[in-house]
Amino acid sequence: MKILFTCVGRRVELLQCFREAADSIGVSLEIIGLDASSTAPALAFCDMKILSIPIKDKGYIDFLVNICKENKVDALIPTIDTDLLVLSENRELFERVGTRVLISDADKIFICRDKNYTADFFESCGLKAPRTVNDYTKYDGLFPCFIKPKDGSSSINAYRADSEAELEMYARQIGDYIIQPFIQGTEYTIDIFCDFSGNPIYITPRERIAVRSGEVMKTRIIQDEVIISEAKQLIEKYRPCGPLAVQLIRSEESKEDYYIEINPRFGGGAPLSMKAGAKSAEALLRLLSGEKLEYVSGAAEDGAVYCRFDQSVRIK
């Protein structure tokens, strides 16, 4: 089996999870890694390394399709937000050469990439979301508040504003932004993995104990039945293909859950849920092999705590 990962960057842990999954079920797996930088550390953990052209290049999709065709790639897995919409819009081109792209429908990707629509979608699922404002002059809520790019990721240009003056400064700096009230509480990520028809296989809530540049550094598996039930509401309407990383905050004051973000890909902390027992890498390999899988309740060990650290790899 051959899997192509685009923009592999630092996703070493994710690749390792796929290696271990293949070994555990006896699948011969070849990993093809693609990145715009020849020094991306995850490339050192791939069987084949390919230097990518920019995502915004007009020939990007043809470039990827040719790689998939020439190497008979079984599945293509995107790892960053900027890759998602263009891949979803061109999914049929990959299917013609026998490659399944692990990506949800384009209209669902669009919902995730514009956080105005994300908030509306959460509410349509019967979930709470912070009220969103697009003009700092019309924000009449309490301070502190939170301002971030409407299509941002990795917490880049996301700021807490404690006054009107700070809010105006950040608004002018960001440009195209959204403003939401700051919710004091506990942050969670839900690692979701579904089959190709959007049926859930794993739902794993994790408390975000410590975060660096938007990616979790310390996390605790929390098999919270309320969060799991809310995740099922979202899945029923979204019908994702493969992975979904959903973020929420449980209000310290009201104890209610406020949903803030959907990432329709493997989140940076997804390997931690896999290590705890929600084996989505293995599930994907089984699905690609033609198996039918059912939902597994409480697959990840409740209370398991994971702390991440940096390592180095020699490139040349």
C-alpha positions in Angstrom: 0.0 0.0 0.0 1.2 3.5 -0.9 0.2 6.7 0.9 1.2 10.2 -0.1 1.4 12.9 2.6 1.4 16.4 1.4 3.3 19.2 3.3 4.7 16.8 5.8 6.8 19.4 7.6 7.3 18.2 11.2 4.6 15.5 11.2 7.0 12.8 12.2 4.8 11.4 14.9 1.9 11.0 12.5 4.1 9.1 10.0 5.4 6.8 12.9 1.8 6.0 13.8 1.1 4.8 10.3 4.3 2.7 10.3 3.3 1.1 13.6 -0.2 0.5 12.4 1.0 -1.2 9.2 3.3 -3.4 11.1 0.6 -4.4 13.6 -1.8 -5.6 10.9 0.8 -7.0 8.5 0.4 -4.4 5.7 3.4 -3.5 3.6 3.3 0.3 3.6 5.3 2.7 1.5 5.1 6.4 2.6 5.7 9.1 0.1 6.4 12.5 1.6 5.9 15.8 -0.1 7.1 19.2 1.1 8.2 22.6 -0.4 11.4 22.5 1.8 14.0 19.9 1.3 15.0 20.2 5.0 11.5 19.3 6.4 12.3 16.8 9.1 9.4 14.5 8.4 10.9 13.8 4.9 13.7 11.8 6.7 11.1 9.3 7.8 9.6 8.7 4.3 10.4 6.0 1.8 10.2 8.4 -1.0 10.9 12.2 -0.7 9.5 14.7 -3.3 10.1 18.4 -3.4 6.8 20.1 -3.9 5.9 23.2 -6.0 3.9 25.9 -4.1 0.2 25.1 -3.3 -0.8 28.4 -5.0 1.0 27.3 -8.3 -1.5 26.8 -11.1 0.1 23.4 -11.8 -0.1 22.1 -8.3 -3.0 19.7 -8.8 -1.6 18.3 -12.0 1.7 17.9 -10.2 0.1 15.8 -7.5 -2.1 13.8 -9.8 1.0 12.8 -11.9 2.8 11.7 -8.8 -0.2 9.6 -7.8 -0.5 8.1 -11.2 3.1 7.3 -11.7 3.5 5.7 -8.3 0.1 4.1 -8.1 -0.7 5.9 -4.8 -3.6 4.4 -2.9 -4.4 7.4 -0.7 -3.4 11.0 -0.4 -3.5 12.6 3.1 -3.2 16.4 3.5 -1.8 17.8 6.7 -2.2 21.6 6.6 -5.2 23.9 6.2 -4.1 25.7 3.1 -4.1 22.4 1.2 -7.6 21.4 2.0 -10.0 23.3 -0.3 -8.0 22.9 -3.5 -7.7 19.2 -2.9 -11.4 18.8 -2.1 -12.4 20.7 -5.2 -10.3 18.4 -7.4 -10.9 15.1 -5.7 -12.4 13.5 -8.8 -9.1 13.9 -10.7 -7.3 11.8 -8.2 -10.1 9.2 -8.1 -9.6 8.8 -11.9 -6.1 7.6 -11.3 -7.1 5.3 -8.4 -6.1 7.5 -5.5 -8.5 8.3 -2.6 -8.0 11.7 -1.1 -8.8 11.7 2.6 -10.8 14.9 2.4 -14.4 16.0 3.1 -16.6 17.7 0.6 -15.7 21.2 -0.6 -18.7 22.9 0.9 -17.7 21.5 4.3 -14.1 22.6 3.9 -15.4 26.1 3.1 -17.3 26.1 6.4 -14.1 25.4 8.3 -11.9 27.8 6.4 -14.1 30.8 7.1 -14.8 31.1 10.9 -17.9 33.2 10.3 -19.5 30.1 8.7 -18.0 27.8 11.3 -19.9 29.5 14.2 -23.1 29.4 12.2 -22.6 25.7 11.5 -22.1 24.9 15.1 -25.3 26.6 16.0 -27.1 24.7 13.2 -25.9 21.5 14.9 -27.6 22.6 18.1 -24.2 23.5 19.7 -23.1 26.8 21.3 -20.5 29.0 19.7 -19.1 32.4 20.7 -20.9 35.3 19.0 -18.9 36.5 16.0 -18.4 40.2 15.0 -16.5 41.3 11.8 -16.1 45.0 12.6 -14.2 46.2 15.7 -16.3 49.4 15.7 -19.4 47.3 16.2 -18.1 45.1 18.9 -20.2 46.0 22.0 -19.3 43.0 24.1 -17.2 42.7 27.2 -13.4 42.7 27.5 -11.2 40.8 27.2 -12.2 39.5 23.8 -10.4 37.4 21.1 -9.5 38.5 17.6 -8.1 36.3 14.9 -8.0 35.9 11.0 -11.2 34.6 9.7 -9.3 31.9 7.7 -6.4 31.5 10.1 -4.7 28.5 11.7 -2.0 27.5 14.2 -2.9 30.5 16.3 -1.1 32.8 13.9 -2.1 36.4 14.4 -4.6 35.4 17.1 -4.7 37.8 20.0 -6.5 38.5 23.3 -7.5 42.2 23.4 -8.1 43.7 26.9 -9.3 47.1 25.7 -10.9 49.0 22.8 -7.5 50.5 22.0 -5.9 47.0 21.8 -8.8 45.7 19.7 -8.4 48.5 17.2 -4.6 48.0 17.0 -5.0 44.2 16.3 -7.9 44.8 13.8 -5.7 47.1 11.7 -2.8 44.7 11.9 -4.8 41.6 10.9 -7.1 43.0 8.2 -9.7 40.3 7.6 -10.6 39.1 11.0 -13.3 38.0 13.4 -13.9 39.0 17.0 -15.4 36.8 19.7 -15.9 37.2 23.4 -13.1 35.7 25.5 -14.4 32.6 27.3 -12.6 31.6 30.5 -12.5 27.9 30.9 -10.9 24.5 29.9 -9.9 23.9 26.3 -10.5 20.6 24.6 -9.8 19.0 21.2 -12.0 16.2 19.9 -10.1 13.8 17.7 -12.7 12.3 15.4 -12.2 9.6 12.8 -14.9 8.5 10.4 -15.2 6.0 7.5 -15.4 7.3 3.9 -19.2 7.8 4.3 -19.0 9.9 7.4 -19.9 7.2 10.0 -17.9 7.6 13.2 -15.3 5.0 14.2 -13.4 6.9 17.0 -14.4 10.0 19.0 -11.7 11.0 21.5 -11.9 14.2 23.6 -8.6 15.5 25.0 -8.0 18.3 27.5 -5.4 20.8 26.2 -3.2 21.2 29.2 -0.4 23.1 27.5 -0.2 24.6 24.0 2.6 26.0 21.9 1.9 27.9 18.6 -1.5 26.4 18.5 -0.3 22.8 18.8 -0.8 20.8 22.0 2.3 20.0 24.1 0.5 18.3 27.0 -2.9 16.6 26.8 -5.1 14.3 28.9 -7.7 11.9 27.4 -11.1 12.7 28.9 -13.9 10.3 28.0 -16.6 12.9 28.7 -20.0 11.7 27.7 -21.4 15.2 27.1 -18.6 16.1 24.7 -18.9 12.8 22.9 -22.7 13.2 22.5 -22.2 16.8 21.1 -19.5 15.4 18.7 -22.1 12.9 17.4 -24.5 15.8 16.7 -21.8 17.5 14.7 -20.7 14.3 12.8 -24.3 13.6 11.8 -24.6 16.9 10.0 -21.0 17.3 8.7 -20.4 13.7 7.6 -16.6 13.9 7.4 -14.4 11.7 5.3 -11.7 10.5 7.7 -10.3 12.8 10.4 -11.7 15.9 12.1 -10.1 17.9 14.9 -12.7 20.0 16.7 -11.9 22.6 19.4 -14.1 23.8 22.2 -14.0 25.6 25.5 -16.0 24.5 28.6 -16.9 27.7 30.3 -15.6 28.0 33.9 -18.7 30.0 34.8 -21.6 28.3 33.1 -20.0 24.8 32.6 -21.4 24.9 29.0 -19.4 23.9 25.9 -18.6 26.6 23.3 -17.3 25.3 20.0 -14.8 27.5 18.2 -13.0 25.6 15.4 -13.1 22.6 13.0 -10.0 21.3 11.3 -11.0 18.7 8.7 -7.6 16.8 8.8 -5.4 15.0 11.3 -4.7 17.6 14.1 -1.2 18.0 15.4 -2.2 16.0 18.6 -4.0 13.2 16.7 -1.1 10.8 17.2 -1.7 11.0 21.0 -5.3 9.7 20.7 -3.9 6.9 18.5 -1.3 6.0 21.1 -4.0 6.0 23.8 -6.0 3.4 21.8 -8.1 5.2 19.2 -6.2 3.7 16.3 -7.3 5.8 13.4 -4.2 5.2 11.4 -4.8 1.4 11.6 -8.5 2.0 10.8 -7.6 3.9 7.7 -5.4 1.1 6.4 -8.2 -1.4 7.1 -10.7 0.8 5.3 -8.4 1.1 2.3 -8.1 -2.7 2.3 -11.9 -2.9 1.9 -12.9 -3.7 5.5 -16.0 -2.3 7.1 -15.6 -0.9 10.6 -18.0 -0.1 13.4 -17.9 2.7 16.0 -15.7 1.8 19.0 -16.8 3.5 22.2 -14.2 4.7 24.7 -11.3 3.3 22.6 -8.7 5.7 24.0 -7.7 5.1 27.7 -9.5 7.6 29.9 -7.1 9.8 31.9 -4.0 9.0 29.9 -1.6 12.0 29.8 0.8 12.7 27.1 3.6 15.2 27.0 5.5 16.0 23.8 9.1 17.0 23.3 11.5 18.0 20.5 14.0 15.8 18.7 16.4 16.4 15.9 17.2 14.5 12.8 20.2 14.9 10.5 19.2 15.9 7.0 22.5 15.9 5.2 
